[in-house]
Amino acid sequence: PSYHARLAASGGMSPGNSYYGRTVFEVSSEADETASGSGETLWHGAPVFDASYWHSKGGMDLVREKHREMHASVEALTILCSSGDSNWHLESLALFWPRVQIVDIEYNTREVQPDTLALQWLCAAQDCTLFPHAQLYRLTARWAGCTEVFEHPLCGAFGRDLATRLALLDRLPPLAGNQELEMRFYKYRVLFLTAVSFAMGAMAKTAAGSRAMESYITYLFKTDIFAPTSIELTDAQPQHLQAVLAAINANTHNISYDKMRATTSTAALQSSLRHICFDMHNMASGRDRIIFCAVHFPKLESLIIRHSPDFRLLHGDTMNLGVLFSLRWPDLVELQLPFISDQYAKTLQSKCPALRFLFVLPESRYERWTAYSQSFTPDGLHGLATHWPTMQQL
């Protein structure tokens, strides 16, 4: 099957792993020379042209040479660049790519709003004389502790109630600063945003960063404007999650929630979300715990909880998931946890009736906490393996 067919069969393009397999181009460090030297980098068996790799080895001369050798077979073009680079990436896009179906660009920038480069890349990917079979242009932009994924369909309709969501922008409270730039920021995300990742520790270091993060997350979580399918909160503390929910509940931005969303439940947050990841630095801090549960994300299908603990706190509350499983997750299909216990094993069977994939991936050196290594027994494993009819992978 073609690259695009394999992509569709793999479960879509949303960030994550396994069930929510994302479209990535991975080559191990050992295989870089071998794979690239033979003219191919593979993703699920499909040939990929990594323009940034060839450019780092020999500039545009080598990119053009390898393009002449490989352009007739590659099905995906990937580029990694930064805002300070020369225009080699535009030169790479200007070559002829007869079989490429996906153009994937990763961009490190200091600019919050999409700059002219992002629009130039989009215009190049839309040029049928350069990419006659392209179906998707994806941009991953990293700025100031935030990573955003934009997907630009190059054939077919945008979908996702685009006109309705664009109209919601008129109901936003008055904008501060440069209103034209801020409106462009919002419109670009309405059109193309599919996934967001916040490094909460980095963004919370300054008052301005905290306000920007809370404002953006409020729009993402509590309105239908952007409708992302995937959100990741990394380097998170329980108090970060508390602050986000408190800002939403207090409506510090004076948003008319009833006019900005179709969901009627006052407690529910984003119904468009299918995948969410909480990468927790600590599971508990003082009295603070994870305060999100199934009522907040009613359509969630994939939930990942990671734990990057401070090993100096050997007596901390290391296995507390707060209210995460206080209610049933009716549509949850995939779950990843940093630990498991006999008690959690019983809880999951009653709270996640549709679960098909359960992954337990503890932090390395986890055995230094006795609670990690002694709370899950063969009886708990037996219960998971035999008393859960929907389970496919454990």
Sequence and secondary structure as in RCSB ss.txt:
>XXXX:A:sequence
PSYHARLAASGGMSPGNSYYGRTVFEVSSEADETASGSGETLWHGAPVFDASYWHSKGGMDLVREKHREMHASVE
ALTILCSSGDSNWHLESLALFWPRVQIVDIEYNTREVQPDTLALQWLCAAQDCTLFPHAQLYRLTARWAGCTEVF
EHPLCGAFGRDLATRLALLDRLPPLAGNQELEMRFYKYRVLFLTAVSFAMGAMAKTAAGSRAMESYITYLFKTDI
FAPTSIELTDAQPQHLQAVLAAINANTHNISYDKMRATTSTAALQSSLRHICFDMHNMASGRDRIIFCAVHFPKL
ESLIIRHSPDFRLLHGDTMNLGVLFSLRWPDLVELQLPFISDQYAKTLQSKCPALRFLFVLPESRYERWTAYSQS
FTPDGLHGLATHWPTMQQL
>XXXX:A:secstr
  HHHHHHHTT S SSSGGG        TTTHHHHHHTT EEETTEEEEEHHHHHHHHHHHHHHHHHHHHTTT  
EEEEEEETTS THHHHHHTS  SS  EEEEEEE S SS  HHHHHHHHHHT TTT TT  EEEEEEEETTEEEEE
EEESSS   TTHHHHHHHGGGS    S HHHHHHHHHHHHHHEEEEEEEHHHHTTSHHHHHHHHHHHHHHHH SS
S  SEEEEEEE HHHHHHHHHHHHHTTT   HHHH S   SS   TT  EEEEEES S BTTB     TTT TT 
 EEEEEE   TT TTS TT  TTTTSS  TT  EEEES   HHHHHHHHHH TT  EEEE   TTGGGSHHHHHS
  HHHHHHHHHS TT  B 
